[in-house]
Amino acid sequence: MSTLDLPPTPVDADPVILPGLLSGLGITRRQVPAWITDPNLIADILDGHADIPTDFMGDLR
């Protein structure tokens, strides 16, 4: 499937901005769940080398 196969977006549709897109572009900082305490894993998440599924986010720092 290509994007050409998708139906057109309605003119009155609300814009969709995904948090992962913003952090991937470096516009916002990645979020680290409060339950992660290993400094190396925190650094990997902030650098974009590790992603945490949103189901596991819980309390954020």
DRENDO-1510 file (C-alpha; in Angstrom, 1 decimal, always signed):
<recs>
REC; n; res; u; v; w
REC; 1; MET; +0.0; +0.0; +0.0 .
REC; 2; SER; +1.3; +3.4; -0.8 .
REC; 3; THR; +0.1; +6.8; +0.4 .
REC; 4; LEU; -1.6; +7.3; -3.0 .
REC; 5; ASP; -3.9; +4.4; -2.1 .
REC; 6; LEU; -5.2; +6.2; +1.1 .
REC; 7; PRO; -8.5; +8.2; +1.0 .
REC; 8; PRO; -8.2; +12.0; +1.0 .
REC; 9; THR; -8.2; +13.8; +4.4 .
REC; 10; PRO; -11.4; +15.8; +4.9 .
REC; 11; VAL; -10.8; +19.6; +4.7 .
REC; 12; ASP; -12.3; +20.1; +8.2 .
REC; 13; ALA; -10.1; +17.4; +9.8 .
REC; 14; ASP; -8.1; +18.3; +13.0 .
REC; 15; PRO; -4.4; +18.2; +12.5 .
REC; 16; VAL; -2.6; +15.2; +14.0 .
REC; 17; ILE; +0.8; +15.6; +15.6 .
REC; 18; LEU; +2.2; +12.4; +17.1 .
REC; 19; PRO; +4.6; +12.9; +20.2 .
REC; 20; GLY; +7.0; +10.3; +18.7 .
REC; 21; LEU; +7.3; +12.4; +15.5 .
REC; 22; LEU; +8.1; +15.5; +17.5 .
REC; 23; SER; +10.7; +13.9; +19.6 .
REC; 24; GLY; +12.1; +12.0; +16.5 .
REC; 25; LEU; +12.6; +15.4; +14.8 .
REC; 26; GLY; +14.3; +16.8; +17.9 .
REC; 27; ILE; +11.5; +19.3; +18.5 .
REC; 28; THR; +10.6; +18.0; +21.9 .
REC; 29; ARG; +12.5; +16.0; +24.4 .
REC; 30; ARG; +11.8; +12.3; +24.8 .
REC; 31; GLN; +10.0; +11.3; +28.0 .
REC; 32; VAL; +11.4; +8.8; +30.4 .
REC; 33; PRO; +9.1; +6.9; +32.8 .
REC; 34; ALA; +9.8; +7.5; +36.5 .
REC; 35; TRP; +10.2; +3.8; +37.2 .
REC; 36; ILE; +13.3; +3.7; +35.1 .
REC; 37; THR; +16.3; +4.4; +37.3 .
REC; 38; ASP; +19.3; +3.0; +35.3 .
REC; 39; PRO; +21.3; +6.0; +34.1 .
REC; 40; ASN; +22.5; +4.1; +31.0 .
REC; 41; LEU; +18.9; +3.2; +30.0 .
REC; 42; ILE; +17.7; +6.8; +30.6 .
REC; 43; ALA; +20.6; +8.1; +28.4 .
REC; 44; ASP; +19.6; +5.5; +25.7 .
REC; 45; ILE; +16.0; +6.7; +25.8 .
REC; 46; LEU; +16.9; +10.3; +25.7 .
REC; 47; ASP; +19.3; +9.7; +22.8 .
REC; 48; GLY; +16.6; +7.8; +20.9 .
REC; 49; HIS; +18.3; +4.4; +21.0 .
REC; 50; ALA; +15.5; +2.8; +23.0 .
REC; 51; ASP; +11.7; +3.3; +22.9 .
REC; 52; ILE; +9.2; +2.5; +25.6 .
REC; 53; PRO; +5.7; +1.6; +24.5 .
REC; 54; THR; +3.1; +4.1; +25.7 .
REC; 55; ASP; +1.3; +1.3; +27.7 .
REC; 56; PHE; +4.3; +1.3; +30.0 .
REC; 57; MET; +4.9; +5.0; +30.4 .
REC; 58; GLY; +3.0; +5.6; +33.7 .
REC; 59; ASP; +4.4; +8.5; +35.7 .
REC; 60; LEU; +6.8; +10.6; +33.7 .
REC; 61; ARG; +9.8; +12.6; +34.9 .
</recs>
